[in-house]
Amino acid sequence: MTRNRTGPGPWKAGAAALLLAAAAAGCSLDLTNPNAPPEEEVITTVDGMITLAVGLQSQYADNVNIFLRAPSLVTDEWGTRPIALPADVSLVTGSPDPGFGVVSEPFAAGYRIARTANILIDNAPQVELGTGLRAGITSLARLMKAMALGNLYMQYEQLPANAGDAAVPQPRAEVLDSVIALLEAARADVLNVPDADLAGFRSRVLGTGFDLRNTIDAMLARYYLLDGRYQPAIDAAGRVNLGVLSVLAYPNPGANPIYNYSAVSRYTGTRKVFFAQAEAGDQRPAYWALRTAGSTGSPDSVFDFRKYGARNDAYPLYLPDEMRLIQAEAYTRLGNFATARTRINEVRTQAVGGGLDEPRAALPALDVAALDTEAELLTQILYERRYELYAQGLRWEDLRRLAAYTSRQPSIQFLPYPQSECDVNPADPCG
């Protein structure tokens, strides 16, 4: 199916325009013509490919709030303030219009990222990048594309599995297959490449604090779990080094977009029930939000964010304890309740004041009697995920996947298919 658009969209993002966007986002690489490089320069030169790969990371980082907004507002994570956009309020009330930006923006952003990634994947083999740089760029592109599509998988019931003029919406299961295939290919790209050979890629391309290998394995663990592939999820989570973080950084003059949306625009904040429904003594709510904000007498129904309350706060691509909770759920599904209990208690008993910037519950371990059935384990895992993985875009999928173990339900099950897509392609699932 041909897409005829009058303006830029996820299907028509050209390489030159994307390179300019990357430069505007703060890339400091020198090109012969940095203001308007022709497309052939972008995709056939080392400098062009490096700049596009750097820009791809900026492209994802700049859209983090767009990817998080719907999953957070339709669940019990984010609430709206009196000055919130009507479109945001519609997510809380469960009545989003297909024409709203909150519906179309994740779709558009995800496919712009996928389109940029495709340019790198398709052209890296033809450019004299050297083994390490080529492997790193290709792996990064597959990873970023997989993460973008994975975000969309958790928000829409149908969507294309690729970006292109003939992309046809597919059921979610097929999109998930594509996400996992991309991640497996990303891992294979660098599996046998020594770290020494990737040094140039890390210094010239990879963002500060971004750990490529760990992030690939973390995403594999995440999506294997959602696909019901429990042993592969356990194995992938086990490969992640839990002693390091992998983050998107926002150095000046940039700013974390969650900060801009909440602290500057004052549209959203943490729902007060996030504190009210926490277990007594759980230290994680105070890691995420400031309980003193939106107090009695305030018209606000939400608390200010603590994490992402400063403009330069980094955003974690995953949190280490997600890996433990993935293993806990997978072991539960496989009938290994003892190991599942161990993983849950490893999360619960972490003390405040550790070396990593991550939430720590500082709670007592639960005994066997509290976690001796599948239902008890999965109910507890859902609780731990709520407080450990706040604002990671996972709560919506968790409430669907583990609906039998909670009375809480999202305001809607999926975003409607964007009206902007229906307008240009009536064959899309718009009925």
Backbone hydrogen bonds, N-H to C=O, Kabsch-Sander energy under -0.5 kcal/mol:
donor,donor_aa,acceptor,acceptor_aa,energy
4,N,2,T,-0.6
5,R,3,R,-0.7
12,K,9,G,-0.9
14,G,12,K,-0.8
18,L,14,G,-2.0
19,L,15,A,-2.4
20,L,16,A,-2.1
21,A,17,A,-2.1
22,A,18,L,-2.4
23,A,19,L,-2.4
24,A,20,L,-2.5
25,A,21,A,-1.4
26,G,23,A,-1.5
27,C,22,A,-1.4
31,L,29,L,-0.5
36,A,33,N,-0.6
41,E,38,P,-1.0
42,V,38,P,-1.5
43,I,39,E,-1.9
44,T,40,E,-0.7
45,T,41,E,-1.0
49,M,45,T,-2.2
50,I,46,V,-2.5
51,T,47,D,-2.5
52,L,48,G,-2.2
53,A,49,M,-2.2
54,V,50,I,-2.5
55,G,51,T,-2.7
56,L,52,L,-1.9
57,Q,53,A,-1.3
58,S,54,V,-1.7
59,Q,55,G,-2.8
60,Y,56,L,-2.0
61,A,57,Q,-2.7
62,D,58,S,-2.8
63,N,59,Q,-0.6
63,N,60,Y,-1.1
64,V,61,A,-1.2
67,F,63,N,-2.1
68,L,64,V,-1.7
69,R,65,N,-2.2
70,A,66,I,-0.6
72,S,68,L,-2.1
73,L,69,R,-2.4
74,V,70,A,-2.4
77,E,72,S,-1.0
78,W,72,S,-2.2
79,G,269,G,-2.7
81,R,267,Y,-2.4
84,A,81,R,-2.2
88,D,85,L,-0.6
89,V,85,L,-2.1
90,S,86,P,-2.1
91,L,87,A,-0.9
91,L,88,D,-0.8
92,V,88,D,-1.4
93,T,89,V,-2.4
94,G,90,S,-0.8
95,S,90,S,-2.9
100,F,97,D,-2.1
103,V,100,F,-1.1
104,S,100,F,-1.9
105,E,101,G,-3.1
107,F,103,V,-0.6
108,A,104,S,-2.6
109,A,105,E,-2.9
110,G,106,P,-2.7
111,Y,107,F,-1.9
112,R,108,A,-1.8
113,I,109,A,-2.1
114,A,110,G,-2.1
115,R,111,Y,-2.2
116,T,112,R,-2.2
117,A,113,I,-2.5
118,N,114,A,-2.3
119,I,115,R,-1.8
120,L,116,T,-1.7
121,I,117,A,-2.8
122,D,118,N,-2.9
123,N,119,I,-1.7
124,A,120,L,-2.3
126,Q,123,N,-1.3
127,V,123,N,-0.5
127,V,124,A,-1.3
129,L,127,V,-2.4
134,R,130,G,-2.6
135,A,131,T,-2.5
136,G,132,G,-2.5
137,I,133,L,-2.5
138,T,134,R,-2.5
139,S,135,A,-2.5
140,L,136,G,-2.7
141,A,137,I,-2.5
142,R,138,T,-2.3
143,L,139,S,-2.4
144,M,140,L,-2.9
145,K,141,A,-2.2
146,A,142,R,-2.5
147,M,143,L,-2.7
148,A,144,M,-2.2
149,L,145,K,-2.7
150,G,146,A,-2.6
151,N,147,M,-2.1
152,L,148,A,-1.7
153,Y,149,L,-2.6
154,M,150,G,-1.4
155,Q,152,L,-1.7
156,Y,152,L,-2.5
157,E,415,L,-0.6
159,L,170,Q,-1.9
161,A,168,V,-0.6
164,G,162,N,-0.5
167,A,164,G,-1.4
170,Q,159,L,-2.4
172,R,157,E,-1.0
174,E,171,P,-0.9
175,V,171,P,-1.5
176,L,172,R,-2.7
177,D,173,A,-1.8
178,S,174,E,-1.8
179,V,175,V,-2.4
180,I,176,L,-2.5
181,A,177,D,-2.3
182,L,178,S,-2.3
183,L,179,V,-2.1
184,E,180,I,-2.7
185,A,181,A,-2.2
186,A,182,L,-2.5
187,R,183,L,-2.3
188,A,184,E,-2.1
189,D,185,A,-2.1
190,V,186,A,-0.9
190,V,187,R,-0.6
191,L,187,R,-1.1
192,N,188,A,-0.5
193,V,190,V,-1.3
197,D,194,P,-0.9
198,L,194,P,-0.9
198,L,195,D,-0.7
199,A,196,A,-1.0
202,R,198,L,-2.6
203,S,199,A,-2.3
204,R,200,G,-2.3
205,V,201,F,-2.3
206,L,201,F,-1.8
210,F,207,G,-2.1
211,D,209,G,-0.6
212,L,210,F,-0.7
215,T,211,D,-2.0
216,I,212,L,-2.3
217,D,213,R,-2.1
218,A,214,N,-2.5
219,M,215,T,-2.6
220,L,216,I,-2.4
221,A,217,D,-2.6
222,R,218,A,-2.3
223,Y,219,M,-2.6
224,Y,220,L,-2.8
225,L,221,A,-1.9
226,L,222,R,-1.7
227,D,223,Y,-1.4
228,G,225,L,-1.8
229,R,224,Y,-2.8
230,Y,228,G,-1.1
233,A,229,R,-1.8
234,I,230,Y,-2.4
235,D,231,Q,-2.6
236,A,232,P,-2.7
237,A,233,A,-2.5
238,G,234,I,-1.9
239,R,235,D,-0.9
239,R,236,A,-0.8
240,V,236,A,-0.6
240,V,237,A,-1.0
242,L,240,V,-0.8
244,V,241,N,-1.2
247,V,209,G,-2.2
248,L,315,Y,-2.9
249,A,247,V,-0.6
250,Y,312,N,-0.6
254,G,251,P,-2.1
256,N,311,R,-3.2
260,N,256,N,-1.9
261,Y,257,P,-2.0
262,S,258,I,-2.3
263,A,259,Y,-1.7
264,V,259,Y,-1.6
265,S,260,N,-2.8
267,Y,261,Y,-2.1
268,T,261,Y,-0.5
269,G,79,G,-1.6
270,T,303,F,-2.5
271,R,77,E,-2.5
272,K,301,S,-1.1
274,F,271,R,-1.8
275,F,272,K,-1.2
276,A,272,K,-2.0
277,Q,273,V,-2.6
278,A,275,F,-1.5
282,D,279,E,-2.3
283,Q,361,A,-1.9
287,Y,283,Q,-0.7
287,Y,284,R,-0.9
288,W,284,R,-1.6
289,A,285,P,-2.5
290,L,304,D,-2.7
291,R,289,A,-0.7
293,A,290,L,-1.3
295,S,292,T,-0.6
298,S,295,S,-2.5
303,F,270,T,-3.1
304,D,290,L,-0.6
306,R,288,W,-2.7
307,K,288,W,-1.0
309,G,306,R,-1.9
313,D,310,A,-1.7
315,Y,248,L,-2.4
317,L,246,S,-2.8
318,Y,246,S,-0.6
322,E,319,L,-2.1
323,M,319,L,-0.7
323,M,320,P,-1.3
324,R,320,P,-0.8
325,L,321,D,-2.3
326,I,322,E,-2.6
327,Q,323,M,-2.3
328,A,324,R,-2.4
329,E,325,L,-2.3
330,A,326,I,-2.7
331,Y,327,Q,-3.1
332,T,328,A,-2.0
333,R,329,E,-2.5
334,L,330,A,-1.7
335,G,332,T,-1.5
336,N,331,Y,-2.6
337,F,335,G,-1.3
340,A,336,N,-1.7
341,R,337,F,-2.6
342,T,338,A,-1.9
343,R,339,T,-2.3
344,I,340,A,-2.3
345,N,341,R,-2.6
346,E,342,T,-1.9
347,V,343,R,-1.5
348,R,344,I,-2.3
349,T,345,N,-2.2
350,Q,347,V,-0.8
354,G,351,A,-0.6
358,E,356,L,-1.6
361,A,347,V,-0.7
362,A,350,Q,-2.2
363,L,348,R,-3.2
370,A,367,D,-1.0
371,L,367,D,-0.8
371,L,368,V,-1.0
377,L,373,T,-2.3
378,L,374,E,-2.8
379,T,375,A,-2.2
380,Q,376,E,-2.0
381,I,377,L,-2.6
382,L,378,L,-2.1
383,Y,379,T,-1.7
384,E,380,Q,-2.8
385,R,381,I,-2.7
386,R,382,L,-1.8
387,Y,383,Y,-1.6
388,E,384,E,-2.2
389,L,385,R,-2.3
392,Q,389,L,-1.3
398,D,394,L,-2.4
399,L,395,R,-2.5
400,R,396,W,-1.5
401,R,397,E,-3.0
402,L,398,D,-2.8
403,A,400,R,-1.1
405,Y,402,L,-2.0
406,T,403,A,-1.3
411,S,74,V,-2.5
415,L,155,Q,-3.1
419,Q,98,P,-2.5
421,E,418,P,-0.8
422,C,418,P,-1.6
423,D,419,Q,-2.6
424,V,420,S,-0.9
425,N,421,E,-1.4
428,D,425,N,-2.2
430,C,428,D,-2.2
